[in-house]
Amino acid sequence: MANIPVGVQLYTLRDLTAKDFSGTLEKVAAIGYAGVELAGTGGLSAADLKKLLERLKLRACGAHVGLGELEGSFDKTADYYSEAGVKTIIMPWLPADQRTGTDFWKTLGKKLNDIGAKLRARGITLAYHNHDFEFAKTDGQYGLDILFASAEPQNLKMELDVFWAQYAGENPATYAAKYKGRLPLLHMKDMTSDGQKHFAPVGTGLVNIAEIVKIAPSLDVQWFVVEQDDCYGASPLDAIRTSLENLRKLGVV
């Protein structure tokens, strides 16, 4: 069994949290999730967010925070998440006009290395979450690999998104193994097998989730984080319930 806790990335539930942040987290807890990965804070103060999570017995497995926020208001951002009890901040996205060339990835790696060192001094880990564009090659290497080679392992960790690795043509488990010890979080997402490459509840598509679950403990993965970017009109709560049920069928506890 993979004794790795399962959280949910709240971006999946963004329409619900926008209307009722606390009530949506109550439903997440009732489904059986151990934690949440924040994508926004519901307008709550750090103290109130921490109280809400404690009341619901949910852990904050991380928070997605943009580079602009980390650069433009570092102290305010670090103070907030530290007070809220968040131990991992993840950079989730890059605008399309900022994703080209070896020098860009090297420069970003060094920049994130510096930010990560400052966060580490406050007891917070910095991680980077990929999409598929980081798998575009420049000078024969993936941008993602150049990025991570340009930062110290203790200052920048990876949150590998298994859907986007699959989308880019990689075997997610094989690629994850390259970053053993640097991979505290895995985004667990699935892909429809109908050729559309749509998002799907975990365990219902063509991503080899069982292989990923099997290898994860040996890679020192600390959290599985379920996400479904688009539920295509279906209930996001039903989707995350199905994902958790299927992970449990694979022995995740």
Secondary structure, DSSP 8 states (H G I E B T S, - for coil): -B---EEEEGGGGHHHHHH-HHHHHHHHHHHT-SEEEESS-TT--HHHHHHHHHHTT-EEEEEE--HHHHHHSHHHHHHHHHHHT--EEEE----GGG--SHHHHHHHHHHHHHHHHHHHTTT-EEEEE--SGGGSEETTEEHHHHHHHTS-TTT-EEEEEHHHHHHTT--HHHHHHTTTTS--EEEE-EE-SSSS--EE-TTSSSS-HHHHHHHGGGGT--EEEE--S--TTS-HHHHHHHHHHHHHHTTB-
